[in-house]
Amino acid sequence: MIGIVLALLSAAASGFSVVLVRKHSAGSNAFNMSLVITCVGMAVLWPLAIGAWELGALSLEGFLLFAVSGLLSPGIVRLFYYKGLKTLGVSVNSSIFAVYPLYSTVLAVVWLSEILSVENVLGILCILVGVVFVELSNRGGNGEGKGGWRSLIFPVLGGVTLGVSSVIRKFALDLNNAPVLGVAIGYTFSLLPYALILAASVPTREKLRLKRDFRWFWVAGVGQAVTWILAYYALSFEQVSVITPLLSIEPLFVVVFAYVYLRELEHVTPKLLASVTLTVLGVVLVTM
């Protein structure tokens, strides 16, 4: 029960953080937003990790698994996620991204020879129909959706990467039950993609506005750090198949918070709300 409550709190905190990012996203870019939020998270996480006295319980294998998990997510995943947020909008991006438990299930079938039940098959159908309806609800009167079908690649790739990372993260926590330290290590290695991009791309360095973006996104950075701590603790108490679908209900919180705080930026229609609900229902059925 503790793990379930923590997962729900994590989903709510993540949804609120995403809405805060969306509020100022028009004045920034995906790279700057991701870098600021990750750096703020590290400033919050490492003091907590040291204070939790978890360093002595860490093995080399656990360290490497936490590092790889962090490199994938939030490192690479966050770049995909915020790029999708800017091109698709917060509600559509989050609902498509939430399909990531489906990818974990597919990997389990392929790698672990797990068998899909009737509920799993129904869940896959719900997800497919829900994603199609989400895209259709995002189209304007001229039949063109914001960002277009090609923009769906960003939340899809982000979801696939997060699904793989979730499995690795669970292995790491089974080896070393050090949730806060695991998040801190993951955040540290998640900076590697940003460092490589900064070193290789002159335009990216020229567009870097850390002082301005820090003022806009530091609260979201703290919120995301809290989100990840809660998610790691939830995984330490429960199985991936229980926690992953609970974390994936973030779009429902996003829709609620977007309706309250972003009425001028996001138009949440009944069709979109029904599509998000159908998608999340499918995710739950897939991971039963």
C-alpha positions as a LaTeX table, in Angstrom:
\begin{tabular}{lrrr}
\hline
Residue & $x$ (\AA) & $y$ (\AA) & $z$ (\AA) \\
\hline
Met1 & 0.00 & 0.00 & 0.00 \\
Ile2 & 2.86 & 2.42 & 0.76 \\
Gly3 & 4.32 & 1.92 & $-2.70$ \\
Ile4 & 0.94 & 2.56 & $-4.34$ \\
Val5 & 0.42 & 5.82 & $-2.42$ \\
Leu6 & 3.95 & 6.99 & $-3.26$ \\
Ala7 & 3.40 & 6.21 & $-6.96$ \\
Leu8 & 0.18 & 8.24 & $-7.03$ \\
Leu9 & 1.89 & 11.17 & $-5.30$ \\
Ser10 & 4.74 & 10.91 & $-7.81$ \\
Ala11 & 2.31 & 11.04 & $-10.74$ \\
Ala12 & 0.59 & 14.10 & $-9.27$ \\
Ala13 & 3.88 & 15.91 & $-8.63$ \\
Ser14 & 5.06 & 15.13 & $-12.15$ \\
Gly15 & 1.83 & 16.38 & $-13.70$ \\
Phe16 & 2.05 & 19.67 & $-11.81$ \\
Ser17 & 5.71 & 20.12 & $-12.80$ \\
Val18 & 4.90 & 19.54 & $-16.47$ \\
Val19 & 2.21 & 22.21 & $-16.38$ \\
Leu20 & 4.66 & 24.67 & $-14.79$ \\
Val21 & 7.13 & 23.98 & $-17.60$ \\
Arg22 & 4.47 & 24.45 & $-20.27$ \\
Lys23 & 3.56 & 27.88 & $-18.86$ \\
His24 & 6.93 & 29.33 & $-19.92$ \\
Ser25 & 7.96 & 26.85 & $-22.64$ \\
Ala26 & 7.21 & 29.26 & $-25.50$ \\
Gly27 & 10.15 & 31.45 & $-24.46$ \\
Ser28 & 12.70 & 28.65 & $-24.22$ \\
Asn29 & 13.67 & 25.41 & $-25.98$ \\
Ala30 & 13.68 & 21.72 & $-25.05$ \\
Phe31 & 17.42 & 21.61 & $-24.40$ \\
Asn32 & 17.53 & 24.61 & $-22.07$ \\
Met33 & 14.46 & 23.47 & $-20.15$ \\
Ser34 & 15.85 & 19.97 & $-19.69$ \\
Leu35 & 19.30 & 21.18 & $-18.62$ \\
Val36 & 17.98 & 23.65 & $-16.04$ \\
Ile37 & 15.53 & 21.16 & $-14.55$ \\
Thr38 & 18.25 & 18.49 & $-14.31$ \\
Cys39 & 20.78 & 20.83 & $-12.68$ \\
Val40 & 18.24 & 22.05 & $-10.15$ \\
Gly41 & 17.35 & 18.45 & $-9.39$ \\
Met42 & 21.00 & 17.58 & $-8.72$ \\
Ala43 & 21.30 & 20.52 & $-6.31$ \\
Val44 & 18.33 & 19.13 & $-4.39$ \\
Leu45 & 19.15 & 15.42 & $-4.58$ \\
Trp46 & 22.80 & 15.14 & $-3.61$ \\
Pro47 & 22.45 & 16.79 & $-0.15$ \\
Leu48 & 19.50 & 14.49 & 0.52 \\
Ala49 & 21.44 & 11.42 & $-0.69$ \\
Ile50 & 24.42 & 12.21 & 1.55 \\
Gly51 & 22.12 & 12.88 & 4.48 \\
Ala52 & 20.35 & 9.55 & 3.97 \\
Trp53 & 23.61 & 7.64 & 4.65 \\
Glu54 & 23.10 & 5.30 & 1.69 \\
Leu55 & 26.64 & 5.44 & 0.27 \\
Gly56 & 27.83 & 2.44 & 2.28 \\
Ala57 & 25.10 & 0.21 & 0.83 \\
Leu58 & 26.12 & 0.80 & $-2.79$ \\
Ser59 & 27.85 & $-1.88$ & $-4.87$ \\
Leu60 & 29.69 & $-1.35$ & $-8.14$ \\
Glu61 & 27.03 & $-3.22$ & $-10.10$ \\
Gly62 & 24.28 & $-1.17$ & $-8.50$ \\
Phe63 & 26.16 & 2.04 & $-9.26$ \\
Leu64 & 26.49 & 1.11 & $-12.93$ \\
Leu65 & 22.83 & 0.17 & $-13.23$ \\
Phe66 & 21.73 & 3.43 & $-11.59$ \\
Ala67 & 24.06 & 5.31 & $-13.94$ \\
Val68 & 22.71 & 3.63 & $-17.10$ \\
Ser69 & 19.15 & 4.12 & $-15.93$ \\
Gly70 & 19.77 & 7.82 & $-15.33$ \\
Leu71 & 21.49 & 8.25 & $-18.68$ \\
Leu72 & 18.38 & 6.89 & $-20.36$ \\
Ser73 & 15.89 & 8.54 & $-18.04$ \\
Pro74 & 15.74 & 11.38 & $-17.18$ \\
Gly75 & 18.71 & 12.14 & $-19.46$ \\
Ile76 & 17.60 & 11.20 & $-22.97$ \\
Val77 & 13.92 & 10.86 & $-22.09$ \\
Arg78 & 13.64 & 14.46 & $-20.90$ \\
Leu79 & 14.96 & 15.79 & $-24.21$ \\
Phe80 & 12.32 & 13.81 & $-26.11$ \\
Tyr81 & 9.59 & 14.75 & $-23.64$ \\
Tyr82 & 10.04 & 18.51 & $-23.69$ \\
Lys83 & 10.53 & 18.55 & $-27.44$ \\
Gly84 & 7.17 & 16.81 & $-27.75$ \\
Leu85 & 5.65 & 19.23 & $-25.25$ \\
Lys86 & 6.61 & 22.20 & $-27.42$ \\
Thr87 & 5.40 & 20.64 & $-30.69$ \\
Leu88 & 2.27 & 18.82 & $-29.52$ \\
Gly89 & 1.16 & 20.64 & $-26.37$ \\
Val90 & 1.20 & 19.40 & $-22.79$ \\
Ser91 & $-1.99$ & 17.29 & $-22.75$ \\
Val92 & $-1.41$ & 15.37 & $-26.01$ \\
Asn93 & 2.31 & 14.88 & $-25.40$ \\
Ser94 & 1.76 & 13.53 & $-21.87$ \\
Ser95 & $-1.03$ & 11.15 & $-22.88$ \\
Ile96 & 1.02 & 9.58 & $-25.70$ \\
Phe97 & 4.11 & 9.43 & $-23.52$ \\
Ala98 & 2.10 & 7.57 & $-20.88$ \\
Val99 & 2.00 & 4.49 & $-23.11$ \\
Tyr100 & 5.51 & 3.56 & $-21.93$ \\
Pro101 & 4.32 & 0.63 & $-19.73$ \\
Leu102 & 3.23 & $-1.03$ & $-22.97$ \\
Tyr103 & 6.86 & $-1.07$ & $-24.13$ \\
Ser104 & 7.96 & $-2.63$ & $-20.85$ \\
Thr105 & 5.36 & $-5.36$ & $-21.35$ \\
Val106 & 6.51 & $-6.06$ & $-24.90$ \\
Leu107 & 10.12 & $-6.31$ & $-23.71$ \\
Ala108 & 9.03 & $-8.76$ & $-21.03$ \\
Val109 & 7.28 & $-10.93$ & $-23.63$ \\
Val110 & 10.33 & $-10.94$ & $-25.93$ \\
Trp111 & 13.10 & $-11.25$ & $-23.34$ \\
Leu112 & 11.37 & $-13.12$ & $-20.52$ \\
Ser113 & 8.86 & $-15.22$ & $-22.52$ \\
Glu114 & 5.93 & $-13.81$ & $-20.55$ \\
Ile115 & 2.45 & $-14.62$ & $-21.89$ \\
Leu116 & $-0.16$ & $-11.93$ & $-22.61$ \\
Ser117 & $-3.57$ & $-12.46$ & $-21.02$ \\
Val118 & $-6.94$ & $-11.37$ & $-22.40$ \\
Glu119 & $-6.70$ & $-8.24$ & $-20.25$ \\
Asn120 & $-3.32$ & $-7.44$ & $-21.82$ \\
Val121 & $-4.72$ & $-7.70$ & $-25.35$ \\
Leu122 & $-7.71$ & $-5.52$ & $-24.45$ \\
Gly123 & $-5.33$ & $-3.01$ & $-22.93$ \\
Ile124 & $-3.26$ & $-2.82$ & $-26.11$ \\
Leu125 & $-6.42$ & $-2.15$ & $-28.13$ \\
Cys126 & $-7.51$ & 0.57 & $-25.69$ \\
Ile127 & $-4.11$ & 2.21 & $-25.97$ \\
Leu128 & $-4.09$ & 2.18 & $-29.76$ \\
Val129 & $-7.61$ & 3.61 & $-29.98$ \\
Gly130 & $-6.86$ & 6.16 & $-27.26$ \\
Val131 & $-3.71$ & 7.43 & $-28.98$ \\
Val132 & $-5.54$ & 7.80 & $-32.30$ \\
Phe133 & $-8.35$ & 9.74 & $-30.62$ \\
Val134 & $-5.85$ & 11.96 & $-28.83$ \\
Glu135 & $-4.27$ & 12.92 & $-32.15$ \\
Leu136 & $-7.66$ & 13.48 & $-33.81$ \\
Ser137 & $-8.82$ & 15.68 & $-30.92$ \\
Asn138 & $-5.69$ & 17.78 & $-31.40$ \\
Arg139 & $-6.54$ & 18.65 & $-35.02$ \\
Gly140 & $-7.85$ & 22.06 & $-35.89$ \\
Gly141 & $-10.68$ & 22.93 & $-38.22$ \\
Asn142 & $-8.41$ & 22.60 & $-41.27$ \\
Gly143 & $-7.65$ & 19.00 & $-40.39$ \\
Glu144 & $-4.07$ & 19.69 & $-39.35$ \\
Gly145 & $-2.97$ & 18.85 & $-35.85$ \\
Lys146 & $-0.49$ & 20.99 & $-33.95$ \\
Gly147 & 2.91 & 19.53 & $-34.75$ \\
Gly148 & 1.46 & 16.90 & $-37.10$ \\
Trp149 & 1.82 & 13.12 & $-37.02$ \\
Arg150 & 5.61 & 13.32 & $-37.33$ \\
Ser151 & 5.83 & 15.06 & $-33.95$ \\
Leu152 & 4.43 & 11.93 & $-32.30$ \\
Ile153 & 7.91 & 10.41 & $-32.63$ \\
Phe154 & 9.17 & 12.48 & $-29.69$ \\
Pro155 & 6.83 & 11.16 & $-26.95$ \\
Val156 & 6.97 & 7.65 & $-28.49$ \\
Leu157 & 10.79 & 7.50 & $-28.38$ \\
Gly158 & 10.71 & 9.00 & $-24.91$ \\
Gly159 & 8.27 & 6.33 & $-23.76$ \\
Val160 & 10.34 & 3.48 & $-25.21$ \\
Thr161 & 13.49 & 4.79 & $-23.50$ \\
Leu162 & 11.68 & 5.22 & $-20.19$ \\
Gly163 & 10.26 & 1.69 & $-20.40$ \\
Val164 & 13.76 & 0.23 & $-20.77$ \\
Ser165 & 15.08 & 2.47 & $-18.01$ \\
Ser166 & 12.33 & 1.35 & $-15.60$ \\
Val167 & 13.40 & $-2.28$ & $-15.89$ \\
Ile168 & 17.06 & $-1.40$ & $-15.30$ \\
Arg169 & 16.11 & 0.78 & $-12.34$ \\
Lys170 & 14.25 & $-2.07$ & $-10.67$ \\
Phe171 & 17.29 & $-4.34$ & $-11.06$ \\
Ala172 & 19.43 & $-1.66$ & $-9.40$ \\
Leu173 & 17.04 & $-1.22$ & $-6.48$ \\
Asp174 & 16.87 & $-4.98$ & $-5.93$ \\
Leu175 & 20.68 & $-5.00$ & $-5.65$ \\
Asn176 & 21.00 & $-1.83$ & $-3.56$ \\
Asn177 & 17.96 & $-0.45$ & $-1.76$ \\
Ala178 & 19.15 & 3.16 & $-1.90$ \\
Pro179 & 16.40 & 5.16 & $-3.62$ \\
Val180 & 17.61 & 8.72 & $-2.96$ \\
Leu181 & 21.22 & 7.88 & $-3.84$ \\
Gly182 & 20.00 & 6.04 & $-6.94$ \\
Val183 & 18.12 & 9.13 & $-8.12$ \\
Ala184 & 21.16 & 11.34 & $-7.45$ \\
Ile185 & 23.48 & 9.03 & $-9.43$ \\
Gly186 & 20.94 & 8.81 & $-12.24$ \\
Tyr187 & 20.61 & 12.59 & $-12.40$ \\
Thr188 & 24.38 & 13.00 & $-12.51$ \\
Phe189 & 24.81 & 10.66 & $-15.47$ \\
Ser190 & 21.75 & 12.14 & $-17.18$ \\
Leu191 & 23.88 & 15.25 & $-17.78$ \\
Leu192 & 26.14 & 13.33 & $-20.18$ \\
Pro193 & 23.91 & 13.85 & $-23.27$ \\
Tyr194 & 23.72 & 17.57 & $-22.53$ \\
Ala195 & 27.50 & 17.85 & $-22.21$ \\
Leu196 & 28.00 & 16.07 & $-25.54$ \\
Ile197 & 25.43 & 18.27 & $-27.28$ \\
Leu198 & 26.97 & 21.45 & $-25.87$ \\
Ala199 & 30.46 & 20.37 & $-26.96$ \\
Ala200 & 29.36 & 19.46 & $-30.49$ \\
Ser201 & 26.79 & 22.17 & $-31.28$ \\
Val202 & 27.72 & 25.86 & $-31.53$ \\
Pro203 & 24.07 & 26.97 & $-32.09$ \\
Thr204 & 23.05 & 25.19 & $-28.89$ \\
Arg205 & 25.71 & 27.05 & $-26.91$ \\
Glu206 & 24.62 & 30.35 & $-28.45$ \\
Lys207 & 21.00 & 29.76 & $-27.45$ \\
Leu208 & 21.89 & 28.84 & $-23.87$ \\
Arg209 & 20.14 & 31.22 & $-21.43$ \\
Leu210 & 20.58 & 29.58 & $-18.04$ \\
Lys211 & 19.95 & 32.67 & $-15.92$ \\
Arg212 & 16.64 & 33.44 & $-17.63$ \\
Asp213 & 15.48 & 29.81 & $-17.78$ \\
Phe214 & 16.46 & 29.18 & $-14.17$ \\
Arg215 & 14.04 & 31.92 & $-13.13$ \\
Trp216 & 11.25 & 30.22 & $-15.11$ \\
Phe217 & 11.88 & 26.54 & $-14.41$ \\
Trp218 & 13.57 & 26.15 & $-11.00$ \\
Val219 & 10.26 & 25.31 & $-9.29$ \\
Ala220 & 9.58 & 22.62 & $-11.90$ \\
Gly221 & 13.12 & 21.31 & $-11.28$ \\
Val222 & 12.39 & 20.88 & $-7.58$ \\
Gly223 & 9.06 & 19.26 & $-8.44$ \\
Gln224 & 10.70 & 16.77 & $-10.79$ \\
Ala225 & 13.32 & 15.87 & $-8.17$ \\
Val226 & 10.52 & 15.11 & $-5.70$ \\
Thr227 & 8.74 & 13.13 & $-8.42$ \\
Trp228 & 11.75 & 10.89 & $-8.98$ \\
Ile229 & 12.40 & 10.33 & $-5.28$ \\
Leu230 & 8.80 & 9.21 & $-4.78$ \\
Ala231 & 8.98 & 6.96 & $-7.86$ \\
Tyr232 & 12.21 & 5.26 & $-6.71$ \\
Tyr233 & 10.81 & 4.67 & $-3.22$ \\
Ala234 & 7.61 & 3.29 & $-4.75$ \\
Leu235 & 9.63 & 0.83 & $-6.84$ \\
Ser236 & 11.56 & $-0.25$ & $-3.76$ \\
Phe237 & 8.26 & $-1.27$ & $-2.11$ \\
Glu238 & 6.37 & $-2.77$ & $-5.06$ \\
Gln239 & 6.86 & $-4.59$ & $-8.35$ \\
Val240 & 7.35 & $-2.79$ & $-11.66$ \\
Ser241 & 4.03 & $-4.17$ & $-12.93$ \\
Val242 & 2.23 & $-2.44$ & $-10.05$ \\
Ile243 & 4.08 & 0.89 & $-9.95$ \\
Thr244 & 4.53 & 1.56 & $-13.67$ \\
Pro245 & 0.81 & 1.87 & $-14.56$ \\
Leu246 & 0.23 & 4.05 & $-11.50$ \\
Leu247 & 3.00 & 6.41 & $-12.56$ \\
Ser248 & 1.54 & 6.51 & $-16.06$ \\
Ile249 & $-1.70$ & 8.17 & $-14.89$ \\
Glu250 & 0.23 & 11.45 & $-14.91$ \\
Pro251 & $-1.78$ & 12.65 & $-17.98$ \\
Leu252 & $-4.94$ & 12.77 & $-15.87$ \\
Phe253 & $-3.21$ & 15.12 & $-13.43$ \\
Val254 & $-1.78$ & 17.10 & $-16.36$ \\
Val255 & $-5.24$ & 17.57 & $-17.86$ \\
Val256 & $-6.66$ & 18.74 & $-14.53$ \\
Phe257 & $-3.79$ & 21.14 & $-13.79$ \\
Ala258 & $-3.74$ & 22.39 & $-17.41$ \\
Tyr259 & $-7.45$ & 23.18 & $-17.21$ \\
Val260 & $-6.92$ & 25.13 & $-13.98$ \\
Tyr261 & $-3.67$ & 26.97 & $-14.80$ \\
Leu262 & $-3.28$ & 26.98 & $-18.60$ \\
Arg263 & $-6.69$ & 27.81 & $-20.02$ \\
Glu264 & $-5.10$ & 30.41 & $-22.30$ \\
Leu265 & $-2.57$ & 27.87 & $-23.67$ \\
Glu266 & $-4.33$ & 24.50 & $-23.57$ \\
His267 & $-7.89$ & 23.74 & $-24.65$ \\
Val268 & $-8.97$ & 20.54 & $-22.90$ \\
Thr269 & $-12.02$ & 19.18 & $-24.74$ \\
Pro270 & $-14.29$ & 16.38 & $-23.53$ \\
Lys271 & $-12.99$ & 14.25 & $-26.44$ \\
Leu272 & $-9.39$ & 14.76 & $-25.31$ \\
Leu273 & $-10.28$ & 13.94 & $-21.70$ \\
Ala274 & $-12.06$ & 10.76 & $-22.81$ \\
Ser275 & $-9.07$ & 9.81 & $-24.99$ \\
Val276 & $-6.62$ & 10.27 & $-22.11$ \\
Thr277 & $-8.85$ & 8.17 & $-19.84$ \\
Leu278 & $-9.07$ & 5.41 & $-22.44$ \\
Thr279 & $-5.30$ & 5.42 & $-22.90$ \\
Val280 & $-4.62$ & 5.16 & $-19.18$ \\
Leu281 & $-7.22$ & 2.38 & $-18.85$ \\
Gly282 & $-5.38$ & 0.49 & $-21.57$ \\
Val283 & $-2.07$ & 0.93 & $-19.78$ \\
Val284 & $-3.54$ & $-0.48$ & $-16.57$ \\
Leu285 & $-4.97$ & $-3.51$ & $-18.41$ \\
Val286 & $-1.69$ & $-4.16$ & $-20.22$ \\
Thr287 & 0.29 & $-4.28$ & $-16.98$ \\
Met288 & $-2.19$ & $-6.38$ & $-14.96$ \\
\hline
\end{tabular}
